[in-house]
Each structure stands twice: as C-alpha cells, then as structure tokens.
Amino acid sequence: MKKCPYCNTLNPDDAEVCENCGKSLKGQMLALVCPNCGKVNALGSRECSVCHTKLSQGNHRLVSRKITPRKK
C-alpha cells in the first residue's frame, strides 16, 4: 500500500495518484526500514533481510522507490 504524504490516505501499490486528494504518488511506497542497518524491507517482513533484526509492522515509513548509487 502507498500512503499519501499529503492526506495520509492508503492507496493500492499500483496507484499513481491518491484516490482521496488526487496528488501524485509516483516513486513512493510504504516499507519497513530496519532500525539497525537502514535496509528497506517489504511490508509484512518479520526480520531484516540483511542483519536479521526483528521488525515491527507498526514502524512502516513512506520511502522513495528511486535507487541512488552510493558515493565513492
């Protein structure tokens, strides 16, 4: 699910605009971010796929789908 950053409405993952306010949702998704290593994990994950820290489902955040290469 995608949570609109403008009105907090939950929208389907494939939505490009918010069903409530019509604002763009492109490039955003709800995910679980590991508090230990920062890895973005899919909603429903029980533990981090990198460091295996247990994840809380209530700790979801809106994150960008854009992948930014690391600076060397």
PyMOL commands that set and color helices and strands:
alter all, ss='L'
color gray80, all
select helices_A, chain A and resi 57-59
alter helices_A, ss='H'
color red, helices_A
select strands_A, chain A and resi 2-3+10-11+28-33+40-41+60-64
alter strands_A, ss='S'
color yellow, strands_A
deselect
rebuild
show_as cartoon
